[in-house]
Amino acid sequence: MAAITTRGYVLIREAVGRDALEALRTAIDAAVAAGGDGVDVRAGTVWIRDAGVLGEPVEALRTSPPVLEAVCELLGRNPAPISAVMRNPVGRTAQQALHVDWAGPIAPGRDQQAQAMFYLDDVSAENGPTRVVPGSHRSASIPPKNLSDPRARHRDEVCITCPAGDALVFSSHLWHSGTANTSGRPRRVITVTYRRDGSGRV
């Protein structure tokens, strides 16, 4: 698990059980069909901005012991979950540029925020895998302008493929992005964001 501090990410196998997967998929599909508050469809992506509306299964994700262990490796003890969102890239326009999910660069080893992406569908090279640049969270920098084009690639980037139920835990300072979904299949994911205890920064 300590490798997460050097690579900036770790893939945790079978973080979501079969029953929870089915319950979450059903709840997501119902919420999107109803088009309630917080459901947003744009740029080839379906969002539920507050995945907490999906109920108890999301609370179980927030407190998953192996996920919290990995988060604590990055953030120290008592990290605070601050949000949970659902994202489903449904088309080619869902491709994102490499980015970080923090306002700017941080000193190596001083991660302020981390995320856990719980994959609810199998993730292949065709249905929008997450891409990451290993170790970039320790670069004390954010992606340069030449990577601001969603089509731009970094020579060291890695695409994460895995079966449904796995979870990707990573530093919010790691260079990463979603990619285009060319498969016609869903790639539903719930992302829980955690903040370092006492950080106080938004």
N, C-alpha and C positions, 0 to 999 in steps of 0.2 A: 504493500500500500504506500510505502514511503516514496515510491517512484513518482507519485502524483506531484510531489514538490519539485521534481526536476523536469518531468515531461509536461506537467500542467494538466494532465487528464488521466483518468483510469476508467476502464469499462468493467462494470459490476454485473456478473451473470445472474440471471433469474431473480432480479430485484422485485419483480411483480409476479405474483402467482396467477395461475390460469383463471380462477374465479374472478379475481380482481380485474384482470384484463377484459374479460367479457362484460363485467359490470361497467367498466369505464367506457368501453367502446359503445355500449348501448346508450349510456347517459349522454355521451358526446353527440352521437347521431340524433338523439331526441332533441337536445338543446339546439343544435344547428338547424334542424327541420322546423323547430318552433320559432327560430329567429328572435329570441329574447334579448334582453339587455346584455351587452357585453359580447354578443356575437358579431363579428366583423369579417366581411369577405372583401378582400382587395389584393391587387397585384398578384393574382394567382395563389392566394393563401387564405385559408379559413382560420380565424382566431376565435378563442373564447378568452376574453381578457382577464376574467377572474374564474379560474378553474375550480375555485372553492365551491361554486354553485353546484358542482357535480356530486358533492356530498362526502360521506365518510371515507370512501376509498382514497380520495385525494389526501385526507388527513393522515391515512396510513402511509402514503408515499412520503410525506414530509418528515415522518419520524422513523423511516426505515433504518435499522441499526447499521448495516454495512455502508449505506449511503452517508449517514451521519459520521461514521468513522472516517471516511474519505474526506468529507468536508472539513472535519476537525484537523486533518493533516495540513490543510491549507490555511484555515482561519483560526486555529486554536480552539479552546474549549468554549462551549455555550454559544455556538453560532445561532443567529436568529433567522428563521424563515420569514421572508418579507413579501413574497408573492408566489402565485402559481398561475401559469397560463397554459392554454392548449393551442398548439399550432399544427396545421395540416397543410403542407405545400401541395397544391393540387395541379400545378402546371409548370411549364418551362419558365414563366416569368417570376417564379418564386426564388430564382437564383439570387443570392445576396453577395455583396462584396465582403471580403475579409474585414473584420471589425473586432472591437472589444466592447464589453458591456459596462464600461466605467468611463468616467469623464476624461481621463487622461492617463499617462504612464505612471507607474509606481515603482518604488525601489524593489529590486529582487528580494523575494522572501517576505514582502510586506503585503501580501494579498489581502484585500478588503472585502472581496465578494466572491462567491462561487455559485455554480449552478449544477443541478442534477436534471438530466433529460431522461425521462422514463418513456421508452419506446413501446407503443401499444400495438404496433404492426411490425412485421419483419422489415428490416432495412437492407435494401440491395443497392447496387451501384446505380440503378435506374430510377428509384423512387424517392430521391431527395436526401441522400445521406448527409450528415453533418461533416464538414471538413475542418481540420484543425492544423495548426503549425506547431509541432512539438517544441516545447521550451521557450516559446515566444513570450510567455508571461514573465520571464526573467530578463527580457531584453531592455527594460526601462524605456520602452517606446511603444507607439501605436503604429498600425499599418501605414506605410507611406502613401503619397498621392498616386503613385503608379499602380497601386493595388485597389484604387477606389472604383475601378470598373468591375462589375460583377463577373465578367468573363475572364478577368486577370487571374493567373495562377501563381502560386508561390512554389518554388522548386522543392521545398520540404513538406508541402501539405500532405495530409493523410485523410482519406475518407473513411468514416467509421461505418462499417456494415455489421449487422448483428441480428439475432432473432428477436421477435417480440418478447418483452419481459425484461430485457437487459436495460441497464441505466448507465449513461455516460455522465460522470462527475468531472467538472473541469473548473479551472480558475476563470473568473469573468474577465481577467486581464490577458487570457490566452487569445491569440488571433484565431478567429473561427468564423464560420458562416454556414447557413443552409445552402443547399444546392437545388438545381431544377429537378422536378419530378417528371420524367418522360415515360413513366410506366402505365399511367392510367389507373394506378392503384393508390389507396390512401397511405399516408405515413404520419399517423396521429402520434403526437408526443406531448406529454405534460412536462413543463419545465418549472422546477421549484428553485427559487433564488434565495440564497442565504447571505447574511451580512455578518461580518466580524463583530463579536460582542463588544458593545461600547463604541463602535465606529461613529455612529451618529450622522454619517454623511449619506446624502441621498444621490 
